[in-house]
Amino acid sequence: MLSADAAVRAEGLENFYAEAHDQGAVDPCTAASVPLLFAMADNLATPDRGEIVKLLLSVGRESLDRDPEDSYFTVNGVESTAHVNIVAEMTARAESFVRYAADTDPLVRRPAIAAVGLFLTDGRRAARVLAERLPVAEDIVERLLVVRTMARLARRLPATGPTVAAWLDDLIDGPARTYADAPVRLSALTHRFQLVPDRAEFAVVPRAIALLREITAIPAAGKPCDGCRWCETSSCGRGRSVAPTVRPAHLAADFFDPEHPWEEHSPVSSVLRTLHTALGNRITERADLLVAQLTSPDPATRYDAIAMAEDLPGPLPRPVLDRLLALLPDDWAAARMIKRGFSAWAGGRLTVAPEDTALLLDTLADHMATLRTTHGPDVWASDNPLVRSAYQEAVMTLADHRDPRTLPDLIRSLETRVDDWRALYGVGGYPQAADRLVPLLADGLHRIDPHRPDAPIPAGLYLSRLAHLKDPIAIPVITDTLTWASRHQSWTVVTSALNALATFGPAAQAAHAQIRPLTNAPDSSVRAAAQASLDALTGDKDTMPAQSTPGHGLGQHPPY
């Protein structure tokens, strides 16, 4: 970790995490390393000092989160109270964190600022140190960190509460200062709200919305256009650019990644998320705040609002749903995130009230039609990955609701084998189309390599879809699969086929001869599944002795 070679240092740090701090572990060897880490951080010649201070903060915070009255056992069975010793060491060396908090390197300063709020036991001094850091903080990220740490100090040391509250009030309502800009005031307002004993009387949301609008004001170069709600210089939001060319500097999200919506795109979003958490079940006010976020001209704010909407308890309030759906035509990245949020297949958590379901499905279907008009009828296979994925997520959301408007796309995907792995998760809800779907699923099973039955698409996924369709025309296909899988001793496929046949009950009686020998198969899961399948076919639970090992369920393969 002290090597002149950056690669060696990185490897050393990785090894330290793996051996002494794996998944937040703090044990005797972690405690023994703390003085060495402080010595490294104290030495200005140490390369990557920021990583060392960050590691100290991580070790200290993990130790502080553990109950000081409890001991625990290490992986080697040794009883340990290392977390108590580490907290004592961090507290004794808190003045080191004070020094680091004024370091010239921001990567050293930032974890040190947080550590001052955690380990300096003199609350008045800690508050003074933090307050002094705000005017000299170099950027919005550091300023927000100072405000957040000050608020946490008040919760850790309640005696500092009045001092911290007065400081926050001054930031909110005091004279204009360059370091107390709108993001800082929004953060101060949010954390002041957290410290109010009776929050019910604290009208925080209207003021927060006003500050948010000040933060995300349209850049001077922007102008309205007829094509979309906002147009910012040369980057119009209608899918031609994920991020605008011009935006406020403090919304420093230079890389928008809709693949990772849980990663915040704007530093202000951490403040807004904290405010949503503090508001809790005040759904109407949270909805008002989300609408303001979703109507922001700043893409970073809108994208993060989509992710926050998933944390809203219960079905989406209608105003929030309306704003989400209004984003679909103008921003492909937002459209992708919204559709993933509604897609059960993708693990989305956005839900709508029953009376709003038709609105959601009709809006998505209209958007799909627009995409087909713009990009051609085969937009499911579009060369544009963002458009392609946005379209497919819409299809899968409609498929979650068994909407027949998705069938042409699902069938086309299975026919062309373009992203058919995704389409497979939607076809089980369309028994009315079994005559078209079963042959396509059978073709997929015929292409399975017996020696690699889980690649590229698991045979079990095809079998589970056939079971969900519940059409007797699938029984011969499943039986044929059972035969070849048994011959090749592909026991996972055999188990899936047996479970699929069991869903048909007595209608699958013709497969009896293929099933019975498998009650003596060498694989215990196969034996249990064969017995359960025989029971389902005959309705006679005394046909064979019951097996104790359960068979594999249908559809257990995760999405790729």
Secondary structure, DSSP 8 states (H G I E B T S, - for coil): ---SSHHHHHHHHHHHHHHHSGGG---HHHHHHHHHHHHHHH-TT-TTHHHHHHHHHHHHHHHHTS-TT--EE-TTS-EE-HHHHHHHHHHHTHHHHHHHTT-S-HHHHHHHHHHHHHH---HHHHHHHHHHHHHH--SHHHHHHHHHHHHHHHHHSGGGHHHHHHHHHHHHHS---TTS-HHHHHHHHHHHHHH-S-GGG--HHHHHHHHHHHHT---TT----SSSS-EETTEETTTT-SS-SS--TTS------TT-TTS-SSTHHHHHHHHHHHHTT-HHHHHHHHHHHHT-S-HHHHHHHHHHHTTSSSS--HHHHHHHHHTTTT-HHHHHHHHHHH-TTTT------GGGHHHHHHHHHHHHHHHHHHH-TTGGG-SSHHHHHHHHHHHHHHHHTT-GGGHHHHHHHHHHTSSHHHHTTTGGG-GGGHHHHHHHHHHHHHT-BTTBTTSSS-HHHHHHHHHHHT-GGGHHHHHHHHHHHHHTT-HHHHHHHHHHHHTTGGGGGGGHHHHGGGGG-SSHHHHHHHHHHHHHHH--TTSS---SS----TT-S---
